[in-house]
Amino acid sequence: MTFLSGAVDCCGAGLVHDPAKPSDHKTMYQIISASVVNTPPPPYILKLLHNHKPLYVPANGHRSTHQPSDTKEDMMEIFQAEGDGRPREMKKLMGRRNYVAIVAYDPEVVQGT
């Protein structure tokens, strides 16, 4: 299952998964995109969102421990370089006007059969 989300004025990708079972069928991906016309958030907001420290304690009172557990949410570091080739400091979210194109995966087309 894949979630497509937006209205955050930045782009990124994440997944909800069980770290103990990397190829589990219950792994869910999240694609984050924004409207092309919206202005990206200020850099300090993106820096806050890149923070690895817990920002809140859930209603059950247990913080994330980063230990293998049933479910974990991770953002993927997919933005390695800027548009001009310079390396990026923050690799999880990009504050740019963006769009996402989703294409159905067809193994026969990919393999050329």
Phi and psi restraints in degrees (range 20) as a CNS / XPLOR table:
assign (resid 1 and name C) (resid 2 and name N)
       (resid 2 and name CA) (resid 2 and name C) 1.0 -128.3 20.0 2
assign (resid 2 and name N) (resid 2 and name CA)
       (resid 2 and name C) (resid 3 and name N) 1.0 134.4 20.0 2
assign (resid 2 and name C) (resid 3 and name N)
       (resid 3 and name CA) (resid 3 and name C) 1.0 -101.6 20.0 2
assign (resid 3 and name N) (resid 3 and name CA)
       (resid 3 and name C) (resid 4 and name N) 1.0 135.5 20.0 2
assign (resid 3 and name C) (resid 4 and name N)
       (resid 4 and name CA) (resid 4 and name C) 1.0 -110.5 20.0 2
assign (resid 4 and name N) (resid 4 and name CA)
       (resid 4 and name C) (resid 5 and name N) 1.0 122.0 20.0 2
assign (resid 4 and name C) (resid 5 and name N)
       (resid 5 and name CA) (resid 5 and name C) 1.0 -129.8 20.0 2
assign (resid 5 and name N) (resid 5 and name CA)
       (resid 5 and name C) (resid 6 and name N) 1.0 165.0 20.0 2
assign (resid 5 and name C) (resid 6 and name N)
       (resid 6 and name CA) (resid 6 and name C) 1.0 -162.6 20.0 2
assign (resid 6 and name N) (resid 6 and name CA)
       (resid 6 and name C) (resid 7 and name N) 1.0 -156.1 20.0 2
assign (resid 6 and name C) (resid 7 and name N)
       (resid 7 and name CA) (resid 7 and name C) 1.0 63.9 20.0 2
assign (resid 7 and name N) (resid 7 and name CA)
       (resid 7 and name C) (resid 8 and name N) 1.0 24.3 20.0 2
assign (resid 7 and name C) (resid 8 and name N)
       (resid 8 and name CA) (resid 8 and name C) 1.0 -113.4 20.0 2
assign (resid 8 and name N) (resid 8 and name CA)
       (resid 8 and name C) (resid 9 and name N) 1.0 -4.1 20.0 2
assign (resid 8 and name C) (resid 9 and name N)
       (resid 9 and name CA) (resid 9 and name C) 1.0 62.1 20.0 2
assign (resid 9 and name N) (resid 9 and name CA)
       (resid 9 and name C) (resid 10 and name N) 1.0 28.0 20.0 2
assign (resid 9 and name C) (resid 10 and name N)
       (resid 10 and name CA) (resid 10 and name C) 1.0 -150.2 20.0 2
assign (resid 10 and name N) (resid 10 and name CA)
       (resid 10 and name C) (resid 11 and name N) 1.0 177.4 20.0 2
assign (resid 10 and name C) (resid 11 and name N)
       (resid 11 and name CA) (resid 11 and name C) 1.0 -131.2 20.0 2
assign (resid 11 and name N) (resid 11 and name CA)
       (resid 11 and name C) (resid 12 and name N) 1.0 156.6 20.0 2
assign (resid 11 and name C) (resid 12 and name N)
       (resid 12 and name CA) (resid 12 and name C) 1.0 177.6 20.0 2
assign (resid 12 and name N) (resid 12 and name CA)
       (resid 12 and name C) (resid 13 and name N) 1.0 -175.1 20.0 2
assign (resid 12 and name C) (resid 13 and name N)
       (resid 13 and name CA) (resid 13 and name C) 1.0 -149.7 20.0 2
assign (resid 13 and name N) (resid 13 and name CA)
       (resid 13 and name C) (resid 14 and name N) 1.0 146.0 20.0 2
assign (resid 13 and name C) (resid 14 and name N)
       (resid 14 and name CA) (resid 14 and name C) 1.0 -146.6 20.0 2
assign (resid 14 and name N) (resid 14 and name CA)
       (resid 14 and name C) (resid 15 and name N) 1.0 176.5 20.0 2
assign (resid 14 and name C) (resid 15 and name N)
       (resid 15 and name CA) (resid 15 and name C) 1.0 -148.8 20.0 2
assign (resid 15 and name N) (resid 15 and name CA)
       (resid 15 and name C) (resid 16 and name N) 1.0 150.8 20.0 2
assign (resid 15 and name C) (resid 16 and name N)
       (resid 16 and name CA) (resid 16 and name C) 1.0 -111.3 20.0 2
assign (resid 16 and name N) (resid 16 and name CA)
       (resid 16 and name C) (resid 17 and name N) 1.0 123.0 20.0 2
assign (resid 16 and name C) (resid 17 and name N)
       (resid 17 and name CA) (resid 17 and name C) 1.0 -155.9 20.0 2
assign (resid 17 and name N) (resid 17 and name CA)
       (resid 17 and name C) (resid 18 and name N) 1.0 171.2 20.0 2
assign (resid 17 and name C) (resid 18 and name N)
       (resid 18 and name CA) (resid 18 and name C) 1.0 -103.2 20.0 2
assign (resid 18 and name N) (resid 18 and name CA)
       (resid 18 and name C) (resid 19 and name N) 1.0 110.0 20.0 2
assign (resid 18 and name C) (resid 19 and name N)
       (resid 19 and name CA) (resid 19 and name C) 1.0 -59.1 20.0 2
assign (resid 19 and name N) (resid 19 and name CA)
       (resid 19 and name C) (resid 20 and name N) 1.0 -24.7 20.0 2
assign (resid 19 and name C) (resid 20 and name N)
       (resid 20 and name CA) (resid 20 and name C) 1.0 -75.7 20.0 2
assign (resid 20 and name N) (resid 20 and name CA)
       (resid 20 and name C) (resid 21 and name N) 1.0 -16.7 20.0 2
assign (resid 20 and name C) (resid 21 and name N)
       (resid 21 and name CA) (resid 21 and name C) 1.0 -130.8 20.0 2
assign (resid 21 and name N) (resid 21 and name CA)
       (resid 21 and name C) (resid 22 and name N) 1.0 80.9 20.0 2
assign (resid 21 and name C) (resid 22 and name N)
       (resid 22 and name CA) (resid 22 and name C) 1.0 -61.4 20.0 2
assign (resid 22 and name N) (resid 22 and name CA)
       (resid 22 and name C) (resid 23 and name N) 1.0 -29.9 20.0 2
assign (resid 22 and name C) (resid 23 and name N)
       (resid 23 and name CA) (resid 23 and name C) 1.0 -108.4 20.0 2
assign (resid 23 and name N) (resid 23 and name CA)
       (resid 23 and name C) (resid 24 and name N) 1.0 30.9 20.0 2
assign (resid 23 and name C) (resid 24 and name N)
       (resid 24 and name CA) (resid 24 and name C) 1.0 -66.7 20.0 2
assign (resid 24 and name N) (resid 24 and name CA)
       (resid 24 and name C) (resid 25 and name N) 1.0 140.9 20.0 2
assign (resid 24 and name C) (resid 25 and name N)
       (resid 25 and name CA) (resid 25 and name C) 1.0 -68.6 20.0 2
assign (resid 25 and name N) (resid 25 and name CA)
       (resid 25 and name C) (resid 26 and name N) 1.0 -11.6 20.0 2
assign (resid 25 and name C) (resid 26 and name N)
       (resid 26 and name CA) (resid 26 and name C) 1.0 -89.9 20.0 2
assign (resid 26 and name N) (resid 26 and name CA)
       (resid 26 and name C) (resid 27 and name N) 1.0 2.2 20.0 2
assign (resid 26 and name C) (resid 27 and name N)
       (resid 27 and name CA) (resid 27 and name C) 1.0 -64.6 20.0 2
assign (resid 27 and name N) (resid 27 and name CA)
       (resid 27 and name C) (resid 28 and name N) 1.0 132.5 20.0 2
assign (resid 27 and name C) (resid 28 and name N)
       (resid 28 and name CA) (resid 28 and name C) 1.0 -123.3 20.0 2
assign (resid 28 and name N) (resid 28 and name CA)
       (resid 28 and name C) (resid 29 and name N) 1.0 135.3 20.0 2
assign (resid 28 and name C) (resid 29 and name N)
       (resid 29 and name CA) (resid 29 and name C) 1.0 -103.5 20.0 2
assign (resid 29 and name N) (resid 29 and name CA)
       (resid 29 and name C) (resid 30 and name N) 1.0 152.8 20.0 2
assign (resid 29 and name C) (resid 30 and name N)
       (resid 30 and name CA) (resid 30 and name C) 1.0 -129.0 20.0 2
assign (resid 30 and name N) (resid 30 and name CA)
       (resid 30 and name C) (resid 31 and name N) 1.0 125.2 20.0 2
assign (resid 30 and name C) (resid 31 and name N)
       (resid 31 and name CA) (resid 31 and name C) 1.0 -106.9 20.0 2
assign (resid 31 and name N) (resid 31 and name CA)
       (resid 31 and name C) (resid 32 and name N) 1.0 126.8 20.0 2
assign (resid 31 and name C) (resid 32 and name N)
       (resid 32 and name CA) (resid 32 and name C) 1.0 -112.3 20.0 2
assign (resid 32 and name N) (resid 32 and name CA)
       (resid 32 and name C) (resid 33 and name N) 1.0 126.1 20.0 2
assign (resid 32 and name C) (resid 33 and name N)
       (resid 33 and name CA) (resid 33 and name C) 1.0 -135.6 20.0 2
assign (resid 33 and name N) (resid 33 and name CA)
       (resid 33 and name C) (resid 34 and name N) 1.0 173.4 20.0 2
assign (resid 33 and name C) (resid 34 and name N)
       (resid 34 and name CA) (resid 34 and name C) 1.0 -139.0 20.0 2
assign (resid 34 and name N) (resid 34 and name CA)
       (resid 34 and name C) (resid 35 and name N) 1.0 162.8 20.0 2
assign (resid 34 and name C) (resid 35 and name N)
       (resid 35 and name CA) (resid 35 and name C) 1.0 -64.9 20.0 2
assign (resid 35 and name N) (resid 35 and name CA)
       (resid 35 and name C) (resid 36 and name N) 1.0 137.4 20.0 2
assign (resid 35 and name C) (resid 36 and name N)
       (resid 36 and name CA) (resid 36 and name C) 1.0 -62.0 20.0 2
assign (resid 36 and name N) (resid 36 and name CA)
       (resid 36 and name C) (resid 37 and name N) 1.0 -28.3 20.0 2
assign (resid 36 and name C) (resid 37 and name N)
       (resid 37 and name CA) (resid 37 and name C) 1.0 -87.0 20.0 2
assign (resid 37 and name N) (resid 37 and name CA)
       (resid 37 and name C) (resid 38 and name N) 1.0 -13.3 20.0 2
assign (resid 37 and name C) (resid 38 and name N)
       (resid 38 and name CA) (resid 38 and name C) 1.0 -79.2 20.0 2
assign (resid 38 and name N) (resid 38 and name CA)
       (resid 38 and name C) (resid 39 and name N) 1.0 145.4 20.0 2
assign (resid 38 and name C) (resid 39 and name N)
       (resid 39 and name CA) (resid 39 and name C) 1.0 -78.1 20.0 2
assign (resid 39 and name N) (resid 39 and name CA)
       (resid 39 and name C) (resid 40 and name N) 1.0 134.7 20.0 2
assign (resid 39 and name C) (resid 40 and name N)
       (resid 40 and name CA) (resid 40 and name C) 1.0 -63.1 20.0 2
assign (resid 40 and name N) (resid 40 and name CA)
       (resid 40 and name C) (resid 41 and name N) 1.0 157.9 20.0 2
assign (resid 40 and name C) (resid 41 and name N)
       (resid 41 and name CA) (resid 41 and name C) 1.0 -69.3 20.0 2
assign (resid 41 and name N) (resid 41 and name CA)
       (resid 41 and name C) (resid 42 and name N) 1.0 161.8 20.0 2
assign (resid 41 and name C) (resid 42 and name N)
       (resid 42 and name CA) (resid 42 and name C) 1.0 -62.0 20.0 2
assign (resid 42 and name N) (resid 42 and name CA)
       (resid 42 and name C) (resid 43 and name N) 1.0 153.3 20.0 2
assign (resid 42 and name C) (resid 43 and name N)
       (resid 43 and name CA) (resid 43 and name C) 1.0 -55.6 20.0 2
assign (resid 43 and name N) (resid 43 and name CA)
       (resid 43 and name C) (resid 44 and name N) 1.0 -33.6 20.0 2
assign (resid 43 and name C) (resid 44 and name N)
       (resid 44 and name CA) (resid 44 and name C) 1.0 -67.6 20.0 2
assign (resid 44 and name N) (resid 44 and name CA)
       (resid 44 and name C) (resid 45 and name N) 1.0 -28.4 20.0 2
assign (resid 44 and name C) (resid 45 and name N)
       (resid 45 and name CA) (resid 45 and name C) 1.0 -68.5 20.0 2
assign (resid 45 and name N) (resid 45 and name CA)
       (resid 45 and name C) (resid 46 and name N) 1.0 -44.5 20.0 2
assign (resid 45 and name C) (resid 46 and name N)
       (resid 46 and name CA) (resid 46 and name C) 1.0 -63.3 20.0 2
assign (resid 46 and name N) (resid 46 and name CA)
       (resid 46 and name C) (resid 47 and name N) 1.0 -38.8 20.0 2
assign (resid 46 and name C) (resid 47 and name N)
       (resid 47 and name CA) (resid 47 and name C) 1.0 -63.7 20.0 2
assign (resid 47 and name N) (resid 47 and name CA)
       (resid 47 and name C) (resid 48 and name N) 1.0 -39.8 20.0 2
assign (resid 47 and name C) (resid 48 and name N)
       (resid 48 and name CA) (resid 48 and name C) 1.0 -62.0 20.0 2
assign (resid 48 and name N) (resid 48 and name CA)
       (resid 48 and name C) (resid 49 and name N) 1.0 -42.4 20.0 2
assign (resid 48 and name C) (resid 49 and name N)
       (resid 49 and name CA) (resid 49 and name C) 1.0 -70.5 20.0 2
assign (resid 49 and name N) (resid 49 and name CA)
       (resid 49 and name C) (resid 50 and name N) 1.0 -22.6 20.0 2
assign (resid 49 and name C) (resid 50 and name N)
       (resid 50 and name CA) (resid 50 and name C) 1.0 -82.0 20.0 2
assign (resid 50 and name N) (resid 50 and name CA)
       (resid 50 and name C) (resid 51 and name N) 1.0 -8.8 20.0 2
assign (resid 50 and name C) (resid 51 and name N)
       (resid 51 and name CA) (resid 51 and name C) 1.0 -62.0 20.0 2
assign (resid 51 and name N) (resid 51 and name CA)
       (resid 51 and name C) (resid 52 and name N) 1.0 136.1 20.0 2
assign (resid 51 and name C) (resid 52 and name N)
       (resid 52 and name CA) (resid 52 and name C) 1.0 -90.5 20.0 2
assign (resid 52 and name N) (resid 52 and name CA)
       (resid 52 and name C) (resid 53 and name N) 1.0 -8.1 20.0 2
assign (resid 52 and name C) (resid 53 and name N)
       (resid 53 and name CA) (resid 53 and name C) 1.0 -79.5 20.0 2
assign (resid 53 and name N) (resid 53 and name CA)
       (resid 53 and name C) (resid 54 and name N) 1.0 145.0 20.0 2
assign (resid 53 and name C) (resid 54 and name N)
       (resid 54 and name CA) (resid 54 and name C) 1.0 -62.8 20.0 2
assign (resid 54 and name N) (resid 54 and name CA)
       (resid 54 and name C) (resid 55 and name N) 1.0 133.8 20.0 2
assign (resid 54 and name C) (resid 55 and name N)
       (resid 55 and name CA) (resid 55 and name C) 1.0 -100.5 20.0 2
assign (resid 55 and name N) (resid 55 and name CA)
       (resid 55 and name C) (resid 56 and name N) 1.0 -10.2 20.0 2
assign (resid 55 and name C) (resid 56 and name N)
       (resid 56 and name CA) (resid 56 and name C) 1.0 -155.1 20.0 2
assign (resid 56 and name N) (resid 56 and name CA)
       (resid 56 and name C) (resid 57 and name N) 1.0 163.7 20.0 2
assign (resid 56 and name C) (resid 57 and name N)
       (resid 57 and name CA) (resid 57 and name C) 1.0 -109.5 20.0 2
assign (resid 57 and name N) (resid 57 and name CA)
       (resid 57 and name C) (resid 58 and name N) 1.0 122.1 20.0 2
assign (resid 57 and name C) (resid 58 and name N)
       (resid 58 and name CA) (resid 58 and name C) 1.0 -61.0 20.0 2
assign (resid 58 and name N) (resid 58 and name CA)
       (resid 58 and name C) (resid 59 and name N) 1.0 166.6 20.0 2
assign (resid 58 and name C) (resid 59 and name N)
       (resid 59 and name CA) (resid 59 and name C) 1.0 -57.0 20.0 2
assign (resid 59 and name N) (resid 59 and name CA)
       (resid 59 and name C) (resid 60 and name N) 1.0 -29.5 20.0 2
assign (resid 59 and name C) (resid 60 and name N)
       (resid 60 and name CA) (resid 60 and name C) 1.0 -78.4 20.0 2
assign (resid 60 and name N) (resid 60 and name CA)
       (resid 60 and name C) (resid 61 and name N) 1.0 -3.6 20.0 2
assign (resid 60 and name C) (resid 61 and name N)
       (resid 61 and name CA) (resid 61 and name C) 1.0 82.8 20.0 2
assign (resid 61 and name N) (resid 61 and name CA)
       (resid 61 and name C) (resid 62 and name N) 1.0 3.0 20.0 2
assign (resid 61 and name C) (resid 62 and name N)
       (resid 62 and name CA) (resid 62 and name C) 1.0 -107.5 20.0 2
assign (resid 62 and name N) (resid 62 and name CA)
       (resid 62 and name C) (resid 63 and name N) 1.0 124.3 20.0 2
assign (resid 62 and name C) (resid 63 and name N)
       (resid 63 and name CA) (resid 63 and name C) 1.0 -79.0 20.0 2
assign (resid 63 and name N) (resid 63 and name CA)
       (resid 63 and name C) (resid 64 and name N) 1.0 157.9 20.0 2
assign (resid 63 and name C) (resid 64 and name N)
       (resid 64 and name CA) (resid 64 and name C) 1.0 -66.0 20.0 2
assign (resid 64 and name N) (resid 64 and name CA)
       (resid 64 and name C) (resid 65 and name N) 1.0 135.2 20.0 2
assign (resid 64 and name C) (resid 65 and name N)
       (resid 65 and name CA) (resid 65 and name C) 1.0 -103.0 20.0 2
assign (resid 65 and name N) (resid 65 and name CA)
       (resid 65 and name C) (resid 66 and name N) 1.0 -6.9 20.0 2
assign (resid 65 and name C) (resid 66 and name N)
       (resid 66 and name CA) (resid 66 and name C) 1.0 61.4 20.0 2
assign (resid 66 and name N) (resid 66 and name CA)
       (resid 66 and name C) (resid 67 and name N) 1.0 17.0 20.0 2
assign (resid 66 and name C) (resid 67 and name N)
       (resid 67 and name CA) (resid 67 and name C) 1.0 -93.7 20.0 2
assign (resid 67 and name N) (resid 67 and name CA)
       (resid 67 and name C) (resid 68 and name N) 1.0 154.1 20.0 2
assign (resid 67 and name C) (resid 68 and name N)
       (resid 68 and name CA) (resid 68 and name C) 1.0 -53.9 20.0 2
assign (resid 68 and name N) (resid 68 and name CA)
       (resid 68 and name C) (resid 69 and name N) 1.0 127.8 20.0 2
assign (resid 68 and name C) (resid 69 and name N)
       (resid 69 and name CA) (resid 69 and name C) 1.0 -146.1 20.0 2
assign (resid 69 and name N) (resid 69 and name CA)
       (resid 69 and name C) (resid 70 and name N) 1.0 -174.0 20.0 2
assign (resid 69 and name C) (resid 70 and name N)
       (resid 70 and name CA) (resid 70 and name C) 1.0 -61.0 20.0 2
assign (resid 70 and name N) (resid 70 and name CA)
       (resid 70 and name C) (resid 71 and name N) 1.0 -45.3 20.0 2
assign (resid 70 and name C) (resid 71 and name N)
       (resid 71 and name CA) (resid 71 and name C) 1.0 -140.4 20.0 2
assign (resid 71 and name N) (resid 71 and name CA)
       (resid 71 and name C) (resid 72 and name N) 1.0 138.6 20.0 2
assign (resid 71 and name C) (resid 72 and name N)
       (resid 72 and name CA) (resid 72 and name C) 1.0 -141.7 20.0 2
assign (resid 72 and name N) (resid 72 and name CA)
       (resid 72 and name C) (resid 73 and name N) 1.0 143.5 20.0 2
assign (resid 72 and name C) (resid 73 and name N)
       (resid 73 and name CA) (resid 73 and name C) 1.0 -110.0 20.0 2
assign (resid 73 and name N) (resid 73 and name CA)
       (resid 73 and name C) (resid 74 and name N) 1.0 126.6 20.0 2
assign (resid 73 and name C) (resid 74 and name N)
       (resid 74 and name CA) (resid 74 and name C) 1.0 -130.6 20.0 2
assign (resid 74 and name N) (resid 74 and name CA)
       (resid 74 and name C) (resid 75 and name N) 1.0 144.1 20.0 2
assign (resid 74 and name C) (resid 75 and name N)
       (resid 75 and name CA) (resid 75 and name C) 1.0 -94.3 20.0 2
assign (resid 75 and name N) (resid 75 and name CA)
       (resid 75 and name C) (resid 76 and name N) 1.0 140.9 20.0 2
assign (resid 75 and name C) (resid 76 and name N)
       (resid 76 and name CA) (resid 76 and name C) 1.0 -89.0 20.0 2
assign (resid 76 and name N) (resid 76 and name CA)
       (resid 76 and name C) (resid 77 and name N) 1.0 142.2 20.0 2
assign (resid 76 and name C) (resid 77 and name N)
       (resid 77 and name CA) (resid 77 and name C) 1.0 -88.7 20.0 2
assign (resid 77 and name N) (resid 77 and name CA)
       (resid 77 and name C) (resid 78 and name N) 1.0 83.1 20.0 2
assign (resid 77 and name C) (resid 78 and name N)
       (resid 78 and name CA) (resid 78 and name C) 1.0 -100.6 20.0 2
assign (resid 78 and name N) (resid 78 and name CA)
       (resid 78 and name C) (resid 79 and name N) 1.0 -11.1 20.0 2
assign (resid 78 and name C) (resid 79 and name N)
       (resid 79 and name CA) (resid 79 and name C) 1.0 -105.5 20.0 2
assign (resid 79 and name N) (resid 79 and name CA)
       (resid 79 and name C) (resid 80 and name N) 1.0 87.5 20.0 2
assign (resid 79 and name C) (resid 80 and name N)
       (resid 80 and name CA) (resid 80 and name C) 1.0 -83.2 20.0 2
assign (resid 80 and name N) (resid 80 and name CA)
       (resid 80 and name C) (resid 81 and name N) 1.0 -28.8 20.0 2
assign (resid 80 and name C) (resid 81 and name N)
       (resid 81 and name CA) (resid 81 and name C) 1.0 -138.3 20.0 2
assign (resid 81 and name N) (resid 81 and name CA)
       (resid 81 and name C) (resid 82 and name N) 1.0 153.8 20.0 2
assign (resid 81 and name C) (resid 82 and name N)
       (resid 82 and name CA) (resid 82 and name C) 1.0 -72.2 20.0 2
assign (resid 82 and name N) (resid 82 and name CA)
       (resid 82 and name C) (resid 83 and name N) 1.0 171.5 20.0 2
assign (resid 82 and name C) (resid 83 and name N)
       (resid 83 and name CA) (resid 83 and name C) 1.0 -60.3 20.0 2
assign (resid 83 and name N) (resid 83 and name CA)
       (resid 83 and name C) (resid 84 and name N) 1.0 -28.0 20.0 2
assign (resid 83 and name C) (resid 84 and name N)
       (resid 84 and name CA) (resid 84 and name C) 1.0 -93.6 20.0 2
assign (resid 84 and name N) (resid 84 and name CA)
       (resid 84 and name C) (resid 85 and name N) 1.0 6.2 20.0 2
assign (resid 84 and name C) (resid 85 and name N)
       (resid 85 and name CA) (resid 85 and name C) 1.0 97.7 20.0 2
assign (resid 85 and name N) (resid 85 and name CA)
       (resid 85 and name C) (resid 86 and name N) 1.0 -11.6 20.0 2
assign (resid 85 and name C) (resid 86 and name N)
       (resid 86 and name CA) (resid 86 and name C) 1.0 -66.5 20.0 2
assign (resid 86 and name N) (resid 86 and name CA)
       (resid 86 and name C) (resid 87 and name N) 1.0 144.6 20.0 2
assign (resid 86 and name C) (resid 87 and name N)
       (resid 87 and name CA) (resid 87 and name C) 1.0 -67.9 20.0 2
assign (resid 87 and name N) (resid 87 and name CA)
       (resid 87 and name C) (resid 88 and name N) 1.0 148.0 20.0 2
assign (resid 87 and name C) (resid 88 and name N)
       (resid 88 and name CA) (resid 88 and name C) 1.0 -96.7 20.0 2
assign (resid 88 and name N) (resid 88 and name CA)
       (resid 88 and name C) (resid 89 and name N) 1.0 146.3 20.0 2
assign (resid 88 and name C) (resid 89 and name N)
       (resid 89 and name CA) (resid 89 and name C) 1.0 -80.9 20.0 2
assign (resid 89 and name N) (resid 89 and name CA)
       (resid 89 and name C) (resid 90 and name N) 1.0 -47.5 20.0 2
assign (resid 89 and name C) (resid 90 and name N)
       (resid 90 and name CA) (resid 90 and name C) 1.0 -100.7 20.0 2
assign (resid 90 and name N) (resid 90 and name CA)
       (resid 90 and name C) (resid 91 and name N) 1.0 112.8 20.0 2
assign (resid 90 and name C) (resid 91 and name N)
       (resid 91 and name CA) (resid 91 and name C) 1.0 -104.8 20.0 2
assign (resid 91 and name N) (resid 91 and name CA)
       (resid 91 and name C) (resid 92 and name N) 1.0 -2.7 20.0 2
assign (resid 91 and name C) (resid 92 and name N)
       (resid 92 and name CA) (resid 92 and name C) 1.0 -92.3 20.0 2
assign (resid 92 and name N) (resid 92 and name CA)
       (resid 92 and name C) (resid 93 and name N) 1.0 -40.9 20.0 2
assign (resid 92 and name C) (resid 93 and name N)
       (resid 93 and name CA) (resid 93 and name C) 1.0 -125.0 20.0 2
assign (resid 93 and name N) (resid 93 and name CA)
       (resid 93 and name C) (resid 94 and name N) 1.0 145.9 20.0 2
assign (resid 93 and name C) (resid 94 and name N)
       (resid 94 and name CA) (resid 94 and name C) 1.0 -124.8 20.0 2
assign (resid 94 and name N) (resid 94 and name CA)
       (resid 94 and name C) (resid 95 and name N) 1.0 124.2 20.0 2
assign (resid 94 and name C) (resid 95 and name N)
       (resid 95 and name CA) (resid 95 and name C) 1.0 -90.0 20.0 2
assign (resid 95 and name N) (resid 95 and name CA)
       (resid 95 and name C) (resid 96 and name N) 1.0 76.2 20.0 2
assign (resid 95 and name C) (resid 96 and name N)
       (resid 96 and name CA) (resid 96 and name C) 1.0 -136.9 20.0 2
assign (resid 96 and name N) (resid 96 and name CA)
       (resid 96 and name C) (resid 97 and name N) 1.0 157.2 20.0 2
assign (resid 96 and name C) (resid 97 and name N)
       (resid 97 and name CA) (resid 97 and name C) 1.0 -65.0 20.0 2
assign (resid 97 and name N) (resid 97 and name CA)
       (resid 97 and name C) (resid 98 and name N) 1.0 132.8 20.0 2
assign (resid 97 and name C) (resid 98 and name N)
       (resid 98 and name CA) (resid 98 and name C) 1.0 -152.7 20.0 2
assign (resid 98 and name N) (resid 98 and name CA)
       (resid 98 and name C) (resid 99 and name N) 1.0 172.8 20.0 2
assign (resid 98 and name C) (resid 99 and name N)
       (resid 99 and name CA) (resid 99 and name C) 1.0 -150.2 20.0 2
assign (resid 99 and name N) (resid 99 and name CA)
       (resid 99 and name C) (resid 100 and name N) 1.0 166.3 20.0 2
assign (resid 99 and name C) (resid 100 and name N)
       (resid 100 and name CA) (resid 100 and name C) 1.0 -129.5 20.0 2
assign (resid 100 and name N) (resid 100 and name CA)
       (resid 100 and name C) (resid 101 and name N) 1.0 138.9 20.0 2
assign (resid 100 and name C) (resid 101 and name N)
       (resid 101 and name CA) (resid 101 and name C) 1.0 -113.3 20.0 2
assign (resid 101 and name N) (resid 101 and name CA)
       (resid 101 and name C) (resid 102 and name N) 1.0 121.6 20.0 2
assign (resid 101 and name C) (resid 102 and name N)
       (resid 102 and name CA) (resid 102 and name C) 1.0 -107.1 20.0 2
assign (resid 102 and name N) (resid 102 and name CA)
       (resid 102 and name C) (resid 103 and name N) 1.0 126.0 20.0 2
assign (resid 102 and name C) (resid 103 and name N)
       (resid 103 and name CA) (resid 103 and name C) 1.0 -123.2 20.0 2
assign (resid 103 and name N) (resid 103 and name CA)
       (resid 103 and name C) (resid 104 and name N) 1.0 137.0 20.0 2
assign (resid 103 and name C) (resid 104 and name N)
       (resid 104 and name CA) (resid 104 and name C) 1.0 -66.0 20.0 2
assign (resid 104 and name N) (resid 104 and name CA)
       (resid 104 and name C) (resid 105 and name N) 1.0 137.9 20.0 2
assign (resid 104 and name C) (resid 105 and name N)
       (resid 105 and name CA) (resid 105 and name C) 1.0 -84.7 20.0 2
assign (resid 105 and name N) (resid 105 and name CA)
       (resid 105 and name C) (resid 106 and name N) 1.0 121.7 20.0 2
assign (resid 105 and name C) (resid 106 and name N)
       (resid 106 and name CA) (resid 106 and name C) 1.0 -124.7 20.0 2
assign (resid 106 and name N) (resid 106 and name CA)
       (resid 106 and name C) (resid 107 and name N) 1.0 106.9 20.0 2
assign (resid 106 and name C) (resid 107 and name N)
       (resid 107 and name CA) (resid 107 and name C) 1.0 -57.8 20.0 2
assign (resid 107 and name N) (resid 107 and name CA)
       (resid 107 and name C) (resid 108 and name N) 1.0 -32.9 20.0 2
assign (resid 107 and name C) (resid 108 and name N)
       (resid 108 and name CA) (resid 108 and name C) 1.0 -66.1 20.0 2
assign (resid 108 and name N) (resid 108 and name CA)
       (resid 108 and name C) (resid 109 and name N) 1.0 -38.1 20.0 2
assign (resid 108 and name C) (resid 109 and name N)
       (resid 109 and name CA) (resid 109 and name C) 1.0 -69.7 20.0 2
assign (resid 109 and name N) (resid 109 and name CA)
       (resid 109 and name C) (resid 110 and name N) 1.0 -40.7 20.0 2
assign (resid 109 and name C) (resid 110 and name N)
       (resid 110 and name CA) (resid 110 and name C) 1.0 -64.4 20.0 2
assign (resid 110 and name N) (resid 110 and name CA)
       (resid 110 and name C) (resid 111 and name N) 1.0 -41.3 20.0 2
assign (resid 110 and name C) (resid 111 and name N)
       (resid 111 and name CA) (resid 111 and name C) 1.0 -82.8 20.0 2
assign (resid 111 and name N) (resid 111 and name CA)
       (resid 111 and name C) (resid 112 and name N) 1.0 -8.9 20.0 2
assign (resid 111 and name C) (resid 112 and name N)
       (resid 112 and name CA) (resid 112 and name C) 1.0 77.9 20.0 2
assign (resid 112 and name N) (resid 112 and name CA)
       (resid 112 and name C) (resid 113 and name N) 1.0 24.0 20.0 2
